[in-house]
Amino acid sequence: MAGKAPDTQQDDVDTAPDFFQKFREAFNMTASHSFILHGQIQDAADAQLVSIPDWLAGVLSAKGYMVVTYSLSAGFYFPFPSHAIEFGHAVVQEMPDLRNFGPQVIAASNKFGAILGNEVAATSPSAYTANGFVMDYTLIQKSLSLAGQIDLLDKALHLNGKIIPSRDERGSVVYERSGGQQVVKPAARDANGKPKTYKVCVIFPFADNIFVQADALVATPEMRIVNEFAVRWARDQQIRHGRGIIFYMSPSLQMLDRRLVEASYAIHVGIPRQEERLEVIHAAMERVAAANRPAQLCVGMDEVQLAILTAGMPRQAIANLITGASMSKETLSYYHVRQQKAAAIEAMANGTVRLLKTDPATARWDMVIGLDKLVRQFQIYVDQMLRGSSTMPRGCILAGPAGTGKTMLATIAASLSNTPALITQKGMLLGKYVGESERRAEIMMNTVSDMSPVWLVIDEGENMLGRPDSSFGDSGVSQTLFSMLLAWLGDEKLRGRVFVVVCTNKPLLIDPAVIRRLENIFPVLPPLAIEDRIKMFKVHEIASGVKFAPEVDFEEVARLTPGYTGADIERVVLNAWNNALVNGIGVITNEILHESARSIRFTDPERANWIREALLATTDTSFIPPEYKSLADSLFAQQANQSALYVQGGDSVQGIEYERI
């Protein structure tokens, strides 16, 4: 019976990465011996930038494990030469088909060794060539099929729990007499005098290339065999009782065989915490200083501040940031950090999200004009985000025409709460191949969760969170993506840590299940009041850096732009500024601004319909701007009249008519 064993205990628990602590807890509880590491698996495991497979190999080898790493490109890789030799003894030499593998791989002698490759052999040639019975694992890889190589690993895993035997000079097992019987002579005994047994760990750094999720119609016989091996290992009691360990590493669970995922214990590998980022920064600064190329931080920035600024970045990207500053001999500035952070996050998320520019120094609520009550509501959200409130809503839906400031509102809120803001849309999730869209969606959700606290803007929300149409012709991808996102939006653990802002100009297409989770639909509409448009023109002197002549009549130009959104007014101002520069004038004059207002027209025939939809979808009418109250009352009355026509026998089908409007 397998009980709790101290196989994976570390002296310094607090310094171990989060994923390892989760693994140790599950393993010592005998919850599983088959583990899937998913998420940021390509990142380094510690401040010294050791890869996760090598870090695991080092820790487990110190606890007496024989560690074997396998991938399609590298084949069998042994982080420690002694493990390669023991693998050859216990597995390869015991298989008749491989024992006499061929004259090209067997040297004329009788002592066993193993060649791991030029790099390892060069470091310690005597361990592999002196009087050597030499086996080249690369030749085994070339000569055996994938299923054959996996079968070798199966033999290794079933060594778990068996006594490690003594061997003679030829590598043969040594026997001894005990109780009148011939038994295997143990190679060593523990402190209690019990023979030491094999403990084998197999690591698949690129498991998504081997144990792939494949449709039953396209799966080859070899794919089926390989997946069956993995599923059988996950349920094998001999491996579990022998304290064997298997690690499968994949960026996404969606890429692995479903049965393997169900039979294994999945552990998410996230991005480093602030204290871990500080360790990476300190170690990187020491490395470049030791190379006489110290990195210079700008005024007001120290290592602690840099650790805060690099939130959301993986360890390797943080180290590269410092190394790059050292090599270029440039001072590491806030701008440089923001640029590198945006690139790192986009690469980490595989292009499924983009980092919005946030700046607490320049973000101001008075830049949002004509939405006073909505601004006050977002100020409450910011306060709840800062406190990590468990009662904070999961998000909200902002409905209105394009260019009314929906994304800007979320960006300002993120800036003032000192948290990052990410943006995504359905097109960033879709892939060309079967299963790729689901994988990208999982990567997006994991990235957002890892970066919490964070604001997520879903642009064109009606496409991503609209009612899924099974007749769309995409083999059910839209339905699957919608189900994944709906489950994620309902995760209570994200409340107070991830705030989702869905931006849409077609709110009536949003699925009711999404509205129930996000609770509120707020209208964000073009300003009708002349005073609001005057403010919008003036705010660009700060926001866009333009200069207006003192004689500019903002009231007159505001009357020339009825129904213009904030984006339309920005176009007018920037066009006027460009014309002023072309004419060699350093300011926007009254004439230039008026001419720009007359020439820049919004060509958006759907804008009126989008305004109506935003008003009809509003869940709290108190957020409707006063200028739109009469239009909203008229639409609500029309909706009520239309709904009354569909009441038959006391059963109302108001919801159906609501969709038709």
Buried (B, 14 or more C-beta within 10 A) or exposed (E): EEEEEEBBEBEEEEEBBBBBBBBBEBBBEBEBBBBBBBBBBBBBBBBBBBBBBBBBBBBBBEBBBBBBBBBEEBBBBBBBBEBBBBBBBBBBBEEEEBEEBEEEBBBEBEBBBBBBBEEBBEEEEEBBBEBBBBBBBBBBBEBBEBBBBBBBBBBBBBBBBBBBBBBEEEBBBEEEEEEEEEEBBBBEEEEEEEBEBBBBBBBBBBBBEBBBBBEEEEBEEEBBBBBBBBBBBBBBEBBBBBBBBBBBBBBBBBBBBEBBBEBBBBBBBBBBEEEBBBBBBBBBBEBBEEEEBBBEBBEEBEBEBBBEBBBBBBBBBBBBBBBBBBEEEEEBBBEBBBEBBBEBBBEBBBBBBBBBEBEEEEBEBEBBBBBEEBBEBBBEBBEBBBEEBEEBBBBBBBBBBBBBBBBBBBBBBBBBBBBBBBBBBBEBBBBEEEBBBBBBBBBBBBBBBBBBBBBBBBBBBBBBBBBBEEEEEBEEBBBBBBBBBBEBBBBEEBBBBBBBBBBBBBBBBBBEBBBEBBEBBBBBBBBBBBEBBBBBBBBBEEBEEBEBBEEBEBEBBBEBBEBBBBBBBBBBBBBBBBBBEEEEBEBBBBEBBBBBBEEBEBEBEEBEEBBBBBBBBBBEEEBBBEBBEEBBEEBBEEBEEBBEEBEEEEEEEBEEBBEEE
